[in-house]
Amino acid sequence: MLVHDGENAHNLLIEKLHLHSESYIANEKDKNYLENMALINNMCSWLKRYIYRFIGMRMDNLQSYLNWLVYLFRGQIVKLSAPSP
């Protein structure tokens, strides 16, 4: 499955790999959409800053670095959503 923004540029990839296509069109007037996009943009920002620290890393280890990032990110979400004493 390929989740994308509806651009036709993805069609070749979808066809070549025999993927199921799921597209979502931006709706800037929808509050729920904006909240979800903020979460994605935040995750992308974290990813860029995190990976930048490991310039020159072995690509064989990329999945391990990404797993660690997800672990850190989930911990941050739990910390932010926990009630303060």
C-alpha positions as CSV (number, residue, x, y, z in Angstrom):
1,M,0.0,0.0,0.0
2,L,1.2,3.5,-0.8
3,V,-0.4,6.4,1.0
4,H,0.1,9.6,-0.8
5,D,-1.2,13.1,-1.7
6,G,-2.9,12.2,-4.9
7,E,-0.1,13.4,-7.2
8,N,0.1,11.6,-10.5
9,A,3.8,11.2,-10.1
10,H,3.2,8.2,-7.8
11,N,1.3,6.2,-10.5
12,L,4.3,4.6,-12.1
13,L,5.6,3.4,-8.7
14,I,2.1,2.1,-7.8
15,E,1.8,0.3,-11.1
16,K,5.3,-1.1,-11.2
17,L,5.2,-2.6,-7.7
18,H,1.5,-3.6,-7.9
19,L,0.6,-1.5,-4.8
20,H,-2.8,-0.5,-3.5
21,S,-3.1,3.3,-3.7
22,E,-4.7,5.4,-0.9
23,S,-4.6,9.1,-1.4
24,Y,-5.6,12.0,0.7
25,I,-6.2,15.5,-0.6
26,A,-5.2,18.5,1.6
27,N,-8.1,20.3,3.2
28,E,-6.7,23.3,5.0
29,K,-10.1,24.3,6.4
30,D,-10.4,21.0,8.3
31,K,-9.1,21.3,11.9
32,N,-8.5,17.6,12.2
33,Y,-6.4,17.6,9.0
34,L,-4.3,20.5,10.3
35,E,-3.7,18.7,13.6
36,N,-2.6,15.5,11.9
37,M,-0.3,17.4,9.5
38,A,1.3,19.2,12.5
39,L,2.1,15.8,14.0
40,I,3.6,14.6,10.7
41,N,5.6,17.8,10.2
42,N,6.9,17.5,13.8
43,M,8.0,13.9,13.1
44,C,9.7,14.9,9.9
45,S,11.6,17.7,11.7
46,W,12.6,15.2,14.5
47,L,13.8,12.8,11.8
48,K,15.9,15.4,10.0
49,R,17.6,16.6,13.2
50,Y,18.2,13.0,14.5
51,I,19.7,11.6,11.3
52,Y,21.9,14.7,10.8
53,R,23.7,13.7,14.0
54,F,24.8,10.4,12.3
55,I,26.4,11.7,9.1
56,G,28.7,9.1,7.8
57,M,26.8,6.2,9.4
58,R,26.7,2.8,7.8
59,M,23.5,2.4,5.8
60,D,23.3,-1.2,7.1
61,N,22.4,0.3,10.5
62,L,19.7,2.8,9.2
63,Q,16.8,0.6,10.4
64,S,18.3,0.5,13.9
65,Y,18.7,4.3,14.0
66,L,15.1,4.7,12.9
67,N,13.8,2.2,15.5
68,W,15.6,4.2,18.2
69,L,14.1,7.5,16.9
70,V,10.6,6.0,17.1
71,Y,11.3,4.8,20.6
72,L,12.4,8.3,21.6
73,F,9.5,10.0,19.8
74,R,7.0,7.7,21.5
75,G,8.5,8.5,24.9
76,Q,8.2,12.2,24.2
77,I,4.6,11.8,23.3
78,V,3.9,9.9,26.5
79,K,5.7,12.5,28.5
80,L,3.7,15.3,27.0
81,S,0.4,13.6,27.4
82,A,0.9,12.6,31.0
83,P,-0.9,14.7,33.6
84,S,1.4,17.0,35.6
85,P,1.5,16.5,39.3
